[in-house]
Amino acid sequence: MKKTYILDGLDCAHCAAEIENNVSKLEGVDSVSVSFLTTKMIVETAEEPTADMVKKLKKTVKKTDPDVEMKEA
């Protein structure tokens, strides 16, 4: 299942790559793509992301770049 999130405050291509790398390591994430130009993150998982999974995604994004806030698209 593909889910798109907005990365509000993403202003660095390196940060986008770091977020993509860190999120890809999370359990349950099959693939992830972060676009610096559109500030969108597309996460693919086997099933609908649970509230716990979304919380882990947000925590990973915040830990990678404290200035970025992940929002539902």
N, C-alpha and C positions, 0 to 999 in steps of 0.2 A: 504494500500500500504506500503510495507516494503522498507526502504531506509537505506543503510549502509554508515557510515561515519568513517573516520580514525581520531583518537584522537592523534595527533602528540605531543609527549612530556609527555604523560601519564606515570608516573613512580611510582604510589602509588595505592595499592588496595583500600585503604580507599577513596582516591580521586575518583576512578572509581565508588564506591558505592554512594558517594555524588553526582556525576554528574548524575548517573542513577536516584537517588531520586529526584533531582531538576528538571530534564527534564520531569520526569513522571507527574509533577504538571502542566506543560504547557497545555493550552487549545488547543485541537485538537490532542494531543498525546494520542493514545489508549494504547500503550505499548512501553517500551524501555528496552533494554538490553545492558549493557556495559561490555565488556570483557577486563579485565586488561592484560591478557596474549597476546591477539591479538591486543590490543589497538583499537578495533572496537566498534562502537556504532550502534546498529540496532534500528531504530525508526519505529514504525508502526502507520500509520494514515489512516483515512477513505479514503482520496484522495491524489493525488500528492501534496507534500509539496510546498507551494507557496514561493516566494522569501522572503516574510515577515516572514513566519514560520521558514525558514532556518536562517534568521537573528536573530530571537528569540532564536533558538537553540544555535547558535554561542555565543550570548551574555550570555546565561545561563551557557554554558561550561566555558567561560572566567571568569565569575563572581565567579564560583565555584573553578576553578583552573586557575589562570592567566598564568601559564606556558604551558597550553595545547591549541593547535590550532586545531580546527575542520576543516577537509578537506573532499571533496567528495571522495568516494571510487571508 
